[in-house]
Amino acid sequence: MEFLIVCPLAFIAGFVDSIAGGGGLISLPAFIFAGLPVHQAIGTNKLASTMGTTIATIRYAISGYMVREFVIVGVACGLFGSWGGSNLALLASDTVLKAIMLVALPFIAFFVLKTKDLDAFSKDPLPKGKAMAITAVIALVVGVYDGFYGPGTGTFLMMLLPALAHQDVRTAAGTTKAINLSTNVAALVVFLVNGAVLLPLGLAAGAFNIVGNYIGAGKFTKAGASIVRPIMLVVLVLFAAKLIFDLFM
């Protein structure tokens, strides 16, 4: 029964995550609904999502979406931010952050609705040094968020990198995947060491997640920016629902 619940949703999560991020908003509740304790659900989900993200990252790299400078600075700052956020989470309640995010979400959704073409920002490119500095700040801040709370990390990166660093959507997708993969691997190691990963279920879900990521990355390669916006809006609605559930249920 656990496999029947988790695997189809892992496929959908992989498809969504490869295009606009936020796949964990679909897959993690699936593991919890299947009856796994929270820590095992998180750890097993990390295994599945890491497998899928690896495939999407490789496909984006082959497609030429990885700009080395952005990837290096993004991964380094994302990992450092995630480490800081994880330590911060041990000291503070996440209730305040959830409340802030719930208030901010309507403004974020309005921005996505208003911005019909995220690629429009790249038509006015920034100097390389400035773009790298902004990428570093975004990766650091979102990395802190990822370590502290986490859901929607890929979506925020996919939105901020074009809007603020003026990366085109394909470059932003490559940078996002590289950052997500590195933080996922770091977290997965921690869960594996602590025995919080159910390997058979995680590997099966990972196989479905790989297929979803592969198909989604192919759709992104063909459709580009046009497919990101509607899926991003779906992810934001799911994120709002999760925040409301966490705060009031």
Stockholm file with secondary structure:
# STOCKHOLM 1.0

chainA/1-249         MEFLIVCPLAFIAGFVDSIAGGGGLISLPAFIFAGLPVHQAIGTNKLASTMGTTIATIRYAISGYMVREFVIVGVACGLFGSWGGSNLALLASDTVLKAIMLVALPFIAFFVLKTKDLDAFSKDPLPKGKAMAITAVIALVVGVYDGFYGPGTGTFLMMLLPALAHQDVRTAAGTTKAINLSTNVAALVVFLVNGAVLLPLGLAAGAFNIVGNYIGAGKFTKAGASIVRPIMLVVLVLFAAKLIFDLFM
#=GR chainA/1-249 SS CHHHHHHHHHHHHHHHHHHHSCTHHHHHHHHHHTTCCHHHHHHHHHHHHHHHHHHHHHHHHHTTCCCHHHHHHHHHHHHHHHHHHHHHHTTSCSHHHHHHHHHHHHHHHHHHHHCSCGGGGGGSCCCHHHHHHHHHHHHHHHHHHHHHTCTTHHHHHHHHHHHHHCCCHHHHHHHHHHHHHHHHHHHHHHHHHTTCCCHHHHHHHHHHHHHHHHHHHHHHHHHTHHHHHHHHHHHHHHHHHHHHHHHHC
#=GC SS_cons         CHHHHHHHHHHHHHHHHHHHSCTHHHHHHHHHHTTCCHHHHHHHHHHHHHHHHHHHHHHHHHTTCCCHHHHHHHHHHHHHHHHHHHHHHTTSCSHHHHHHHHHHHHHHHHHHHHCSCGGGGGGSCCCHHHHHHHHHHHHHHHHHHHHHTCTTHHHHHHHHHHHHHCCCHHHHHHHHHHHHHHHHHHHHHHHHHTTCCCHHHHHHHHHHHHHHHHHHHHHHHHHTHHHHHHHHHHHHHHHHHHHHHHHHC
//
